[in-house]
Amino acid sequence: MEAQTNQDRTEAFWGRYRQALAAEGIRGKEADWGIKRAESFIKSARGLRLKEHTAEDLRAYLCRQTIDGWLKDWQYGQMVDALRILFRQIVKSPWASEFQWDKWKEPHRTCSAFSVTTLIAYQEAIVTPPAR
């Protein structure tokens, strides 16, 4: 019974997210990709709940994506939009309204100034999340 309840909560979460995407004019295959981008972020932070993420976590993740280099510029922008909608409209993280989303759509301007030490600390944290 509990597994069904978790499945229902997960389906409701992604349903709300899909509605938020649609409200931003993102529908169909574009919405499917928005969901995939959000899922990738969630999977990257093993064990860390969405409400526990900080702006620093997100900056490190975004820079990591530019370092990996597998996203084209338009895909990177799509990812930033997907995460903006996730954190502003669904998670409602307090920091998300002040986050410089537009600036982060240009990773070459933001990641070069980002602290390498912070990026390494973030990578270590997601590999070995703190005990709760």
N, CA, C and O atoms as a Tinker XYZ file with bonds, in Angstrom:
   528  protein
     1  N      0.817000   -1.196000    0.000000    73     2
     2  CA     0.000000    0.000000    0.000000    64     1     3
     3  C      0.862000    1.262000    0.000000    63     2     4     5
     4  O      0.559000    2.222000   -0.709000    81     3
     5  N      1.935000    1.262000    0.794000    73     3     6
     6  CA     2.827000    2.420000    0.860000    64     5     7
     7  C      3.473000    2.700000   -0.499000    63     6     8     9
     8  O      3.611000    3.859000   -0.892000    81     7
     9  N      3.865000    1.649000   -1.215000    73     7    10
    10  CA     4.485000    1.833000   -2.536000    64     9    11
    11  C      3.511000    2.540000   -3.475000    63    10    12    13
    12  O      3.922000    3.406000   -4.247000    81    11
    13  N      2.258000    2.192000   -3.421000    73    11    14
    14  CA     1.249000    2.856000   -4.251000    64    13    15
    15  C      1.124000    4.325000   -3.867000    63    14    16    17
    16  O      0.996000    5.187000   -4.737000    81    15
    17  N      1.159000    4.611000   -2.586000    73    15    18
    18  CA     1.066000    5.986000   -2.119000    64    17    19
    19  C      2.250000    6.799000   -2.635000    63    18    20    21
    20  O      2.071000    7.928000   -3.091000    81    19
    21  N      3.457000    6.240000   -2.567000    73    19    22
    22  CA     4.625000    6.931000   -3.106000    64    21    23
    23  C      4.500000    7.143000   -4.605000    63    22    24    25
    24  O      4.851000    8.205000   -5.120000    81    23
    25  N      4.002000    6.134000   -5.304000    73    23    26
    26  CA     3.812000    6.256000   -6.747000    64    25    27
    27  C      2.791000    7.356000   -7.050000    63    26    28    29
    28  O      2.978000    8.149000   -7.973000    81    27
    29  N      1.719000    7.396000   -6.271000    73    27    30
    30  CA     0.704000    8.440000   -6.466000    64    29    31
    31  C      1.301000    9.833000   -6.241000    63    30    32    33
    32  O      1.024000   10.767000   -6.994000    81    31
    33  N      2.120000    9.957000   -5.197000    73    31    34
    34  CA     2.761000   11.252000   -4.906000    64    33    35
    35  C      3.711000   11.648000   -6.026000    63    34    36    37
    36  O      3.771000   12.812000   -6.421000    81    35
    37  N      4.452000   10.670000   -6.533000    73    35    38
    38  CA     5.390000   10.952000   -7.624000    64    37    39
    39  C      4.633000   11.383000   -8.870000    63    38    40    41
    40  O      5.011000   12.360000   -9.517000    81    39
    41  N      3.582000   10.677000   -9.207000    73    39    42
    42  CA     2.781000   11.032000  -10.383000    64    41    43
    43  C      2.151000   12.414000  -10.216000    63    42    44    45
    44  O      2.103000   13.191000  -11.170000    81    43
    45  N      1.670000   12.723000   -9.017000    73    43    46
    46  CA     1.075000   14.034000   -8.762000    64    45    47
    47  C      2.124000   15.140000   -8.891000    63    46    48    49
    48  O      1.850000   16.206000   -9.441000    81    47
    49  N      3.335000   14.872000   -8.375000    73    47    50
    50  CA     4.428000   15.841000   -8.477000    64    49    51
    51  C      4.726000   16.159000   -9.933000    63    50    52    53
    52  O      4.774000   17.328000  -10.316000    81    51
    53  N      4.929000   15.118000  -10.755000    73    51    54
    54  CA     5.270000   15.349000  -12.161000    64    53    55
    55  C      4.087000   15.923000  -12.921000    63    54    56    57
    56  O      4.277000   16.644000  -13.901000    81    55
    57  N      2.869000   15.617000  -12.487000    73    55    58
    58  CA     1.692000   16.238000  -13.097000    64    57    59
    59  C      1.668000   17.741000  -12.846000    63    58    60    61
    60  O      1.378000   18.522000  -13.752000    81    59
    61  N      1.975000   18.149000  -11.604000    73    59    62
    62  CA     2.050000   19.580000  -11.273000    64    61    63
    63  C      3.179000   20.253000  -12.054000    63    62    64    65
    64  O      3.042000   21.382000  -12.526000    81    63
    65  N      4.284000   19.542000  -12.179000    73    63    66
    66  CA     5.422000   20.098000  -12.914000    64    65    67
    67  C      5.052000   20.280000  -14.387000    63    66    68    69
    68  O      5.361000   21.314000  -14.979000    81    67
    69  N      4.400000   19.292000  -14.976000    73    67    70
    70  CA     3.990000   19.390000  -16.382000    64    69    71
    71  C      3.022000   20.567000  -16.570000    63    70    72    73
    72  O      3.086000   21.265000  -17.582000    81    71
    73  N      2.130000   20.786000  -15.601000    73    71    74
    74  CA     1.210000   21.927000  -15.682000    64    73    75
    75  C      1.974000   23.252000  -15.606000    63    74    76    77
    76  O      1.645000   24.205000  -16.313000    81    75
    77  N      2.991000   23.306000  -14.749000    73    75    78
    78  CA     3.813000   24.515000  -14.637000    64    77    79
    79  C      4.565000   24.771000  -15.943000    63    78    80    81
    80  O      4.691000   25.918000  -16.372000    81    79
    81  N      5.058000   23.717000  -16.569000    73    79    82
    82  CA     5.716000   23.861000  -17.867000    64    81    83
    83  C      4.728000   24.408000  -18.898000    63    82    84    85
    84  O      5.054000   25.322000  -19.655000    81    83
    85  N      3.525000   23.844000  -18.919000    73    83    86
    86  CA     2.503000   24.278000  -19.877000    64    85    87
    87  C      2.152000   25.750000  -19.667000    63    86    88    89
    88  O      1.938000   26.481000  -20.634000    81    87
    89  N      2.092000   26.181000  -18.417000    73    87    90
    90  CA     1.797000   27.585000  -18.116000    64    89    91
    91  C      2.878000   28.518000  -18.668000    63    90    92    93
    92  O      2.627000   29.702000  -18.890000    81    91
    93  N      4.072000   27.984000  -18.885000    73    91    94
    94  CA     5.185000   28.751000  -19.461000    64    93    95
    95  C      5.263000   28.558000  -20.980000    63    94    96    97
    96  O      6.198000   29.034000  -21.624000    81    95
    97  N      4.277000   27.857000  -21.543000    73    95    98
    98  CA     4.254000   27.633000  -22.984000    64    97    99
    99  C      5.090000   26.452000  -23.438000    63    98   100   101
   100  O      5.380000   26.311000  -24.626000    81    99
   101  N      5.479000   25.598000  -22.492000    73    99   102
   102  CA     6.306000   24.430000  -22.818000    64   101   103
   103  C      5.397000   23.210000  -22.806000    63   102   104   105
   104  O      4.915000   22.790000  -21.754000    81   103
   105  N      5.170000   22.644000  -23.995000    73   103   106
   106  CA     4.236000   21.517000  -24.122000    64   105   107
   107  C      4.834000   20.427000  -25.003000    63   106   108   109
   108  O      5.866000   20.610000  -25.647000    81   107
   109  N      4.147000   19.284000  -25.007000    73   107   110
   110  CA     4.537000   18.190000  -25.893000    64   109   111
   111  C      5.942000   17.677000  -25.622000    63   110   112   113
   112  O      6.334000   17.471000  -24.474000    81   111
   113  N      6.693000   17.474000  -26.699000    73   111   114
   114  CA     8.063000   16.943000  -26.575000    64   113   115
   115  C      8.965000   17.881000  -25.773000    63   114   116   117
   116  O      9.847000   17.428000  -25.044000    81   115
   117  N      8.739000   19.187000  -25.910000    73   115   118
   118  CA     9.535000   20.134000  -25.128000    64   117   119
   119  C      9.305000   19.913000  -23.632000    63   118   120   121
   120  O     10.247000   19.974000  -22.842000    81   119
   121  N      8.062000   19.658000  -23.249000    73   119   122
   122  CA     7.756000   19.385000  -21.839000    64   121   123
   123  C      8.398000   18.074000  -21.399000    63   122   124   125
   124  O      8.914000   17.974000  -20.286000    81   123
   125  N      8.366000   17.073000  -22.272000    73   123   126
   126  CA     9.005000   15.796000  -21.949000    64   125   127
   127  C     10.491000   16.011000  -21.657000    63   126   128   129
   128  O     11.038000   15.427000  -20.722000    81   127
   129  N     11.144000   16.860000  -22.471000    73   127   130
   130  CA    12.561000   17.139000  -22.249000    64   129   131
   131  C     12.773000   17.959000  -20.976000    63   130   132   133
   132  O     13.768000   17.779000  -20.276000    81   131
   133  N     11.841000   18.853000  -20.683000    73   131   134
   134  CA    11.934000   19.606000  -19.429000    64   133   135
   135  C     11.898000   18.668000  -18.235000    63   134   136   137
   136  O     12.650000   18.839000  -17.276000    81   135
   137  N     11.029000   17.687000  -18.298000    73   135   138
   138  CA    10.937000   16.690000  -17.230000    64   137   139
   139  C     12.229000   15.884000  -17.147000    63   138   140   141
   140  O     12.730000   15.624000  -16.053000    81   139
   141  N     12.763000   15.493000  -18.284000    73   139   142
   142  CA    14.034000   14.735000  -18.280000    64   141   143
   143  C     15.164000   15.554000  -17.661000    63   142   144   145
   144  O     15.986000   15.017000  -16.919000    81   143
   145  N     15.209000   16.855000  -17.964000    73   143   146
   146  CA    16.257000   17.719000  -17.391000    64   145   147
   147  C     16.095000   17.813000  -15.869000    63   146   148   149
   148  O     17.081000   17.758000  -15.133000    81   147
   149  N     14.870000   17.953000  -15.408000    73   147   150
   150  CA    14.618000   18.029000  -13.964000    64   149   151
   151  C     14.946000   16.695000  -13.288000    63   150   152   153
   152  O     15.538000   16.670000  -12.210000    81   151
   153  N     14.560000   15.594000  -13.923000    73   151   154
   154  CA    14.869000   14.272000  -13.369000    64   153   155
   155  C     16.375000   14.052000  -13.263000    63   154   156   157
   156  O     16.854000   13.484000  -12.282000    81   155
   157  N     17.113000   14.495000  -14.262000    73   155   158
   158  CA    18.573000   14.344000  -14.228000    64   157   159
   159  C     19.165000   15.091000  -13.042000    63   158   160   161
   160  O     20.064000   14.585000  -12.370000    81   159
   161  N     18.667000   16.286000  -12.786000    73   159   162
   162  CA    19.151000   17.051000  -11.631000    64   161   163
   163  C     18.845000   16.297000  -10.339000    63   162   164   165
   164  O     19.711000   16.154000   -9.477000    81   163
   165  N     17.628000   15.823000  -10.214000    73   163   166
   166  CA    17.213000   15.123000   -8.993000    64   165   167
   167  C     18.068000   13.876000   -8.776000    63   166   168   169
   168  O     18.509000   13.613000   -7.657000    81   167
   169  N     18.301000   13.113000   -9.833000    73   167   170
   170  CA    19.110000   11.895000   -9.722000    64   169   171
   171  C     20.566000   12.198000   -9.389000    63   170   172   173
   172  O     21.244000   11.376000   -8.772000    81   171
   173  N     21.049000   13.366000   -9.792000    73   171   174
   174  CA    22.453000   13.702000   -9.538000    64   173   175
   175  C     22.736000   13.948000   -8.060000    63   174   176   177
   176  O     23.875000   13.814000   -7.613000    81   175
   177  N     21.722000   14.300000   -7.316000    73   175   178
   178  CA    21.901000   14.624000   -5.898000    64   177   179
   179  C     21.309000   13.514000   -5.044000    63   178   180   181
   180  O     20.309000   13.703000   -4.352000    81   179
   181  N     21.928000   12.389000   -5.105000    73   179   182
   182  CA    21.435000   11.195000   -4.410000    64   181   183
   183  C     21.143000   11.468000   -2.941000    63   182   184   185
   184  O     22.027000   11.855000   -2.177000    81   183
   185  N     19.907000   11.263000   -2.567000    73   183   186
   186  CA    19.536000   11.369000   -1.162000    64   185   187
   187  C     19.212000   12.765000   -0.668000    63   186   188   189
   188  O     18.727000   12.910000    0.454000    81   187
   189  N     19.459000   13.793000   -1.458000    73   187   190
   190  CA    19.176000   15.156000   -1.029000    64   189   191
   191  C     17.792000   15.541000   -1.535000    63   190   192   193
   192  O     17.514000   15.469000   -2.732000    81   191
   193  N     16.931000   15.948000   -0.615000    73   191   194
   194  CA    15.568000   16.342000   -0.992000    64   193   195
   195  C     15.602000   17.679000   -1.730000    63   194   196   197
   196  O     16.494000   18.495000   -1.497000    81   195
   197  N     14.647000   17.900000   -2.607000    73   195   198
   198  CA    14.623000   19.127000   -3.399000    64   197   199
   199  C     14.609000   20.376000   -2.525000    63   198   200   201
   200  O     15.291000   21.353000   -2.835000    81   199
   201  N     13.850000   20.358000   -1.449000    73   199   202
   202  CA    13.771000   21.534000   -0.572000    64   201   203
   203  C     15.082000   21.831000    0.139000    63   202   204   205
   204  O     15.277000   22.932000    0.653000    81   203
   205  N     15.983000   20.852000    0.169000    73   203   206
   206  CA    17.263000   21.032000    0.846000    64   205   207
   207  C     18.332000   21.653000   -0.048000    63   206   208   209
   208  O     19.387000   22.054000    0.441000    81   207
   209  N     18.075000   21.735000   -1.333000    73   207   210
   210  CA    19.054000   22.299000   -2.254000    64   209   211
   211  C     19.204000   23.797000   -2.041000    63   210   212   213
   212  O     18.253000   24.498000   -1.695000    81   211
   213  N     20.416000   24.260000   -2.256000    73   211   214
   214  CA    20.720000   25.688000   -2.153000    64   213   215
   215  C     21.044000   26.232000   -3.543000    63   214   216   217
   216  O     21.220000   25.476000   -4.499000    81   215
   217  N     21.115000   27.541000   -3.629000    73   215   218
   218  CA    21.511000   28.172000   -4.889000    64   217   219
   219  C     22.922000   27.725000   -5.266000    63   218   220   221
   220  O     23.232000   27.559000   -6.445000    81   219
   221  N     23.767000   27.532000   -4.267000    73   219   222
   222  CA    25.138000   27.079000   -4.522000    64   221   223
   223  C     25.141000   25.678000   -5.149000    63   222   224   225
   224  O     25.936000   25.400000   -6.046000    81   223
   225  N     24.259000   24.811000   -4.680000    73   223   226
   226  CA    24.129000   23.474000   -5.276000    64   225   227
   227  C     23.773000   23.586000   -6.753000    63   226   228   229
   228  O     24.349000   22.902000   -7.600000    81   227
   229  N     22.822000   24.453000   -7.041000    73   227   230
   230  CA    22.375000   24.601000   -8.424000    64   229   231
   231  C     23.484000   25.190000   -9.297000    63   230   232   233
   232  O     23.701000   24.726000  -10.417000    81   231
   233  N     24.180000   26.200000   -8.799000    73   231   234
   234  CA    25.291000   26.780000   -9.569000    64   233   235
   235  C     26.340000   25.720000   -9.876000    63   234   236   237
   236  O     26.844000   25.646000  -10.996000    81   235
   237  N     26.667000   24.906000   -8.886000    73   235   238
   238  CA    27.674000   23.853000   -9.098000    64   237   239
   239  C     27.180000   22.840000  -10.137000    63   238   240   241
   240  O     27.947000   22.411000  -10.998000    81   239
   241  N     25.921000   22.466000  -10.056000    73   239   242
   242  CA    25.365000   21.514000  -11.020000    64   241   243
   243  C     25.425000   22.088000  -12.437000    63   242   244   245
   244  O     25.831000   21.403000  -13.375000    81   243
   245  N     25.018000   23.347000  -12.580000    73   243   246
   246  CA    25.017000   23.967000  -13.899000    64   245   247
   247  C     26.430000   24.053000  -14.474000    63   246   248   249
   248  O     26.638000   23.805000  -15.661000    81   247
   249  N     27.388000   24.400000  -13.636000    73   247   250
   250  CA    28.775000   24.442000  -14.115000    64   249   251
   251  C     29.269000   23.046000  -14.483000    63   250   252   253
   252  O     29.991000   22.869000  -15.464000    81   251
   253  N     28.878000   22.079000  -13.701000    73   251   254
   254  CA    29.286000   20.701000  -14.009000    64   253   255
   255  C     28.785000   20.308000  -15.395000    63   254   256   257
   256  O     29.482000   19.614000  -16.136000    81   255
   257  N     27.593000   20.744000  -15.739000    73   255   258
   258  CA    27.036000   20.418000  -17.052000    64   257   259
   259  C     27.843000   21.069000  -18.168000    63   258   260   261
   260  O     28.001000   20.482000  -19.238000    81   259
   261  N     28.356000   22.274000  -17.931000    73   259   262
   262  CA    29.158000   22.925000  -18.971000    64   261   263
   263  C     30.521000   22.255000  -19.089000    63   262   264   265
   264  O     31.060000   22.135000  -20.189000    81   263
   265  N     31.079000   21.818000  -17.968000    73   263   266
   266  CA    32.376000   21.139000  -17.991000    64   265   267
   267  C     32.263000   19.811000  -18.733000    63   266   268   269
   268  O     33.130000   19.449000  -19.528000    81   267
   269  N     31.167000   19.088000  -18.451000    73   267   270
   270  CA    30.957000   17.806000  -19.133000    64   269   271
   271  C     30.840000   18.010000  -20.642000    63   270   272   273
   272  O     31.290000   17.172000  -21.423000    81   271
   273  N     30.235000   19.123000  -21.048000    73   271   274
   274  CA    30.194000   19.511000  -22.448000    64   273   275
   275  C     29.314000   18.685000  -23.370000    63   274   276   277
   276  O     29.480000   18.763000  -24.587000    81   275
   277  N     28.400000   17.909000  -22.850000    73   275   278
   278  CA    27.582000   17.083000  -23.737000    64   277   279
   279  C     26.303000   17.772000  -24.175000    63   278   280   281
   280  O     25.604000   17.255000  -25.047000    81   279
   281  N     25.971000   18.928000  -23.595000    73   279   282
   282  CA    24.771000   19.664000  -23.999000    64   281   283
   283  C     25.129000   20.762000  -24.991000    63   282   284   285
   284  O     26.132000   21.458000  -24.835000    81   283
   285  N     24.300000   20.904000  -26.002000    73   283   286
   286  CA    24.435000   22.041000  -26.911000    64   285   287
   287  C     23.893000   23.269000  -26.170000    63   286   288   289
   288  O     23.195000   23.136000  -25.165000    81   287
   289  N     24.220000   24.457000  -26.673000    73   287   290
   290  CA    23.794000   25.686000  -25.989000    64   289   291
   291  C     22.285000   25.741000  -25.774000    63   290   292   293
   292  O     21.829000   26.111000  -24.692000    81   291
   293  N     21.510000   25.379000  -26.787000    73   291   294
   294  CA    20.062000   25.450000  -26.651000    64   293   295
   295  C     19.552000   24.423000  -25.641000    63   294   296   297
   296  O     18.558000   24.670000  -24.957000    81   295
   297  N     20.222000   23.277000  -25.542000    73   295   298
   298  CA    19.832000   22.266000  -24.556000    64   297   299
   299  C     20.159000   22.745000  -23.141000    63   298   300   301
   300  O     19.402000   22.513000  -22.199000    81   299
   301  N     21.289000   23.409000  -23.015000    73   299   302
   302  CA    21.671000   23.971000  -21.721000    64   301   303
   303  C     20.625000   25.003000  -21.281000    63   302   304   305
   304  O     20.204000   25.010000  -20.125000    81   303
   305  N     20.211000   25.867000  -22.200000    73   303   306
   306  CA    19.164000   26.852000  -21.889000    64   305   307
   307  C     17.859000   26.185000  -21.498000    63   306   308   309
   308  O     17.163000   26.644000  -20.593000    81   307
   309  N     17.532000   25.104000  -22.181000    73   307   310
   310  CA    16.340000   24.322000  -21.866000    64   309   311
   311  C     16.433000   23.777000  -20.439000    63   310   312   313
   312  O     15.448000   23.778000  -19.701000    81   311
   313  N     17.617000   23.315000  -20.060000    73   311   314
   314  CA    17.835000   22.779000  -18.719000    64   313   315
   315  C     17.672000   23.875000  -17.670000    63   314   316   317
   316  O     17.040000   23.658000  -16.636000    81   315
   317  N     18.237000   25.045000  -17.933000    73   315   318
   318  CA    18.113000   26.154000  -16.981000    64   317   319
   319  C     16.640000   26.518000  -16.800000    63   318   320   321
   320  O     16.190000   26.732000  -15.674000    81   319
   321  N     15.895000   26.590000  -17.887000    73   319   322
   322  CA    14.462000   26.891000  -17.784000    64   321   323
   323  C     13.724000   25.816000  -16.998000    63   322   324   325
   324  O     12.871000   26.123000  -16.165000    81   323
   325  N     14.054000   24.562000  -17.263000    73   323   326
   326  CA    13.397000   23.458000  -16.544000    64   325   327
   327  C     13.655000   23.550000  -15.041000    63   326   328   329
   328  O     12.750000   23.322000  -14.238000    81   327
   329  N     14.869000   23.879000  -14.669000    73   327   330
   330  CA    15.209000   23.982000  -13.242000    64   329   331
   331  C     14.622000   25.246000  -12.617000    63   330   332   333
   332  O     14.254000   25.246000  -11.443000    81   331
   333  N     14.536000   26.311000  -13.392000    73   331   334
   334  CA    13.881000   27.537000  -12.898000    64   333   335
   335  C     12.432000   27.247000  -12.528000    63   334   336   337
   336  O     11.970000   27.628000  -11.452000    81   335
   337  N     11.729000   26.583000  -13.411000    73   335   338
   338  CA    10.326000   26.256000  -13.160000    64   337   339
   339  C     10.207000   25.307000  -11.975000    63   338   340   341
   340  O      9.313000   25.453000  -11.143000    81   339
   341  N     11.106000   24.342000  -11.904000    73   339   342
   342  CA    11.097000   23.392000  -10.797000    64   341   343
   343  C     11.252000   24.105000   -9.454000    63   342   344   345
   344  O     10.445000   23.907000   -8.545000    81   343
   345  N     12.289000   24.933000   -9.332000    73   343   346
   346  CA    12.580000   25.542000   -8.036000    64   345   347
   347  C     11.713000   26.756000   -7.706000    63   346   348   349
   348  O     11.447000   27.012000   -6.531000    81   347
   349  N     11.273000   27.498000   -8.700000    73   347   350
   350  CA    10.432000   28.662000   -8.407000    64   349   351
   351  C      8.973000   28.287000   -8.214000    63   350   352   353
   352  O      8.316000   28.795000   -7.304000    81   351
   353  N      8.461000   27.406000   -9.057000    73   351   354
   354  CA     7.024000   27.166000   -9.054000    64   353   355
   355  C      6.596000   25.899000   -8.313000    63   354   356   357
   356  O      5.503000   25.856000   -7.747000    81   355
   357  N      7.422000   24.893000   -8.311000    73   355   358
   358  CA     7.040000   23.629000   -7.682000    64   357   359
   359  C      7.628000   23.522000   -6.277000    63   358   360   361
   360  O      6.888000   23.344000   -5.310000    81   359
   361  N      8.928000   23.628000   -6.160000    73   359   362
   362  CA     9.588000   23.510000   -4.855000    64   361   363
   363  C      9.396000   24.799000   -4.053000    63   362   364   365
   364  O      9.303000   24.766000   -2.826000    81   363
   365  N      9.340000   25.913000   -4.744000    73   363   366
   366  CA     9.191000   27.236000   -4.121000    64   365   367
   367  C     10.317000   27.526000   -3.140000    63   366   368   369
   368  O     10.090000   27.983000   -2.020000    81   367
   369  N     11.526000   27.253000   -3.586000    73   367   370
   370  CA    12.708000   27.536000   -2.770000    64   369   371
   371  C     12.845000   29.044000   -2.598000    63   370   372   373
   372  O     12.724000   29.790000   -3.570000    81   371
   373  N     13.098000   29.501000   -1.370000    73   371   374
   374  CA    13.198000   30.945000   -1.126000    64   373   375
   375  C     14.265000   31.637000   -1.988000    63   374   376   377
   376  O     14.068000   32.779000   -2.404000    81   375
   377  N     15.360000   30.980000   -2.255000    73   375   378
   378  CA    16.453000   31.563000   -3.022000    64   377   379
   379  C     16.147000   31.648000   -4.514000    63   378   380   381
   380  O     16.786000   32.419000   -5.230000    81   379
   381  N     15.180000   30.869000   -4.991000    73   379   382
   382  CA    14.937000   30.754000   -6.435000    64   381   383
   383  C     14.425000   32.043000   -7.068000    63   382   384   385
   384  O     14.655000   32.277000   -8.254000    81   383
   385  N     13.740000   32.875000   -6.304000    73   383   386
   386  CA    13.240000   34.122000   -6.887000    64   385   387
   387  C     14.364000   35.133000   -7.102000    63   386   388   389
   388  O     14.235000   36.034000   -7.931000    81   387
   389  N     15.456000   34.992000   -6.370000    73   387   390
   390  CA    16.599000   35.902000   -6.508000    64   389   391
   391  C     17.705000   35.333000   -7.400000    63   390   392   393
   392  O     18.637000   36.048000   -7.767000    81   391
   393  N     17.604000   34.071000   -7.740000    73   391   394
   394  CA    18.629000   33.420000   -8.554000    64   393   395
   395  C     18.681000   34.085000   -9.927000    63   394   396   397
   396  O     17.637000   34.414000  -10.492000    81   395
   397  N     19.865000   34.285000  -10.462000    73   395   398
   398  CA    20.028000   34.972000  -11.744000    64   397   399
   399  C     19.879000   33.990000  -12.911000    63   398   400   401
   400  O     20.855000   33.633000  -13.570000    81   399
   401  N     18.654000   33.570000  -13.147000    73   399   402
   402  CA    18.363000   32.547000  -14.150000    64   401   403
   403  C     18.853000   32.944000  -15.538000    63   402   404   405
   404  O     19.483000   32.143000  -16.229000    81   403
   405  N     18.567000   34.178000  -15.946000    73   403   406
   406  CA    18.978000   34.609000  -17.292000    64   405   407
   407  C     20.488000   34.598000  -17.446000    63   406   408   409
   408  O     21.010000   34.206000  -18.490000    81   407
   409  N     21.183000   35.025000  -16.411000    73   407   410
   410  CA    22.649000   35.021000  -16.458000    64   409   411
   411  C     23.173000   33.596000  -16.625000    63   410   412   413
   412  O     24.144000   33.363000  -17.345000    81   411
   413  N     22.527000   32.654000  -15.959000    73   411   414
   414  CA    22.990000   31.263000  -16.018000    64   413   415
   415  C     22.663000   30.571000  -17.326000    63   414   416   417
   416  O     23.120000   29.454000  -17.567000    81   415
   417  N     21.882000   31.214000  -18.170000    73   415   418
   418  CA    21.654000   30.654000  -19.501000    64   417   419
   419  C     22.862000   30.890000  -20.397000    63   418   420   421
   420  O     22.919000   30.388000  -21.520000    81   419
   421  N     23.834000   31.663000  -19.892000    73   419   422
   422  CA    25.082000   31.920000  -20.610000    64   421   423
   423  C     26.240000   31.373000  -19.779000    63   422   424   425
   424  O     26.935000   32.142000  -19.116000    81   423
   425  N     26.456000   30.064000  -19.803000    73   423   426
   426  CA    27.424000   29.443000  -18.899000    64   425   427
   427  C     28.855000   29.938000  -19.064000    63   426   428   429
   428  O     29.625000   29.938000  -18.104000    81   427
   429  N     29.213000   30.354000  -20.260000    73   427   430
   430  CA    30.580000   30.828000  -20.471000    64   429   431
   431  C     30.867000   32.091000  -19.668000    63   430   432   433
   432  O     32.027000   32.397000  -19.393000    81   431
   433  N     29.816000   32.831000  -19.286000    73   431   434
   434  CA    30.006000   34.054000  -18.516000    64   433   435
   435  C     29.948000   33.800000  -17.015000    63   434   436   437
   436  O     30.469000   34.598000  -16.236000    81   435
   437  N     29.331000   32.719000  -16.605000    73   435   438
   438  CA    29.125000   32.487000  -15.180000    64   437   439
   439  C     30.072000   31.450000  -14.598000    63   438   440   441
   440  O     30.584000   31.637000  -13.494000    81   439
   441  N     30.308000   30.390000  -15.300000    73   439   442
   442  CA    31.115000   29.303000  -14.745000    64   441   443
   443  C     32.583000   29.665000  -14.628000    63   442   444   445
   444  O     33.282000   29.126000  -13.770000    81   443
   445  N     33.059000   30.555000  -15.459000    73   443   446
   446  CA    34.466000   30.928000  -15.359000    64   445   447
   447  C     34.753000   31.621000  -14.035000    63   446   448   449
   448  O     35.875000   31.561000  -13.532000    81   447
   449  N     33.749000   32.276000  -13.470000    73   447   450
   450  CA    33.932000   32.967000  -12.195000    64   449   451
   451  C     33.578000   32.079000  -11.005000    63   450   452   453
   452  O     33.798000   32.453000   -9.854000    81   451
   453  N     33.037000   30.919000  -11.289000    73   451   454
   454  CA    32.595000   30.032000  -10.225000    64   453   455
   455  C     33.793000   29.362000   -9.566000    63   454   456   457
   456  O     34.753000   28.984000  -10.238000    81   455
   457  N     33.731000   29.221000   -8.280000    73   455   458
   458  CA    34.833000   28.649000   -7.512000    64   457   459
   459  C     35.015000   27.165000   -7.803000    63   458   460   461
   460  O     34.086000   26.377000   -7.626000    81   459
   461  N     36.200000   26.786000   -8.246000    73   459   462
   462  CA    36.514000   25.381000   -8.494000    64   461   463
   463  C     36.406000   24.594000   -7.188000    63   462   464   465
   464  O     35.956000   23.448000   -7.185000    81   463
   465  N     36.815000   25.204000   -6.092000    73   463   466
   466  CA    36.724000   24.549000   -4.783000    64   465   467
   467  C     35.276000   24.212000   -4.460000    63   466   468   469
   468  O     34.985000   23.128000   -3.953000    81   467
   469  N     34.357000   25.148000   -4.754000    73   467   470
   470  CA    32.940000   24.910000   -4.504000    64   469   471
   471  C     32.432000   23.766000   -5.368000    63   470   472   473
   472  O     31.662000   22.928000   -4.898000    81   471
   473  N     32.852000   23.722000   -6.613000    73   471   474
   474  CA    32.430000   22.656000   -7.512000    64   473   475
   475  C     32.909000   21.296000   -7.014000    63   474   476   477
   476  O     32.155000   20.323000   -7.044000    81   475
   477  N     34.143000   21.223000   -6.563000    73   475   478
   478  CA    34.679000   19.965000   -6.036000    64   477   479
   479  C     33.912000   19.550000   -4.783000    63   478   480   481
   480  O     33.578000   18.376000   -4.622000    81   479
   481  N     33.633000   20.496000   -3.903000    73   479   482
   482  CA    32.881000   20.195000   -2.680000    64   481   483
   483  C     31.494000   19.674000   -3.024000    63   482   484   485
   484  O     31.001000   18.744000   -2.386000    81   483
   485  N     30.861000   20.270000   -4.032000    73   483   486
   486  CA    29.544000   19.816000   -4.453000    64   485   487
   487  C     29.608000   18.393000   -4.988000    63   486   488   489
   488  O     28.780000   17.553000   -4.637000    81   487
   489  N     30.594000   18.124000   -5.838000    73   487   490
   490  CA    30.748000   16.783000   -6.399000    64   489   491
   491  C     30.941000   15.756000   -5.282000    63   490   492   493
   492  O     30.350000   14.678000   -5.332000    81   491
   493  N     31.742000   16.068000   -4.297000    73   491   494
   494  CA    31.962000   15.164000   -3.182000    64   493   495
   495  C     30.676000   14.960000   -2.387000    63   494   496   497
   496  O     30.401000   13.852000   -1.928000    81   495
   497  N     29.903000   16.003000   -2.225000    73   495   498
   498  CA    28.664000   15.917000   -1.454000    64   497   499
   499  C     27.633000   15.018000   -2.129000    63   498   500   501
   500  O     26.917000   14.279000   -1.453000    81   499
   501  N     27.554000   15.075000   -3.458000    73   499   502
   502  CA    26.538000   14.239000   -4.110000    64   501   503
   503  C     26.993000   12.788000   -4.212000    63   502   504   505
   504  O     26.165000   11.882000   -4.305000    81   503
   505  N     28.294000   12.566000   -4.194000    73   503   506
   506  CA    28.787000   11.187000   -4.214000    64   505   507
   507  C     28.593000   10.554000   -2.841000    63   506   508   509
   508  O     28.215000    9.387000   -2.740000    81   507
   509  N     28.848000   11.315000   -1.797000    73   507   510
   510  CA    28.689000   10.832000   -0.430000    64   509   511
   511  C     27.841000   11.842000    0.342000    63   510   512   513
   512  O     28.382000   12.694000    1.047000    81   511
   513  N     26.509000   11.749000    0.213000    73   511   514
   514  CA    25.669000   12.703000    0.912000    64   513   515
   515  C     25.793000   12.540000    2.427000    63   514   516   517
   516  O     26.061000   11.439000    2.909000    81   515
   517  N     25.601000   13.627000    3.180000    73   515   518
   518  CA    25.715000   13.552000    4.639000    64   517   519
   519  C     24.668000   12.615000    5.225000    63   518   520   521
   520  O     23.564000   12.494000    4.695000    81   519
   521  N     25.022000   11.952000    6.324000    73   519   522
   522  CA    24.075000   11.071000    7.011000    64   521   523
   523  C     22.984000   11.913000    7.639000    63   522   524   525
   524  O     23.227000   13.015000    8.133000    81   523
   525  N     21.809000   11.386000    7.612000    73   523   526
   526  CA    20.658000   12.114000    8.207000    64   525   527
   527  C     20.123000   11.334000    9.369000    63   526   528
   528  O     19.162000   11.762000   10.009000    81   527
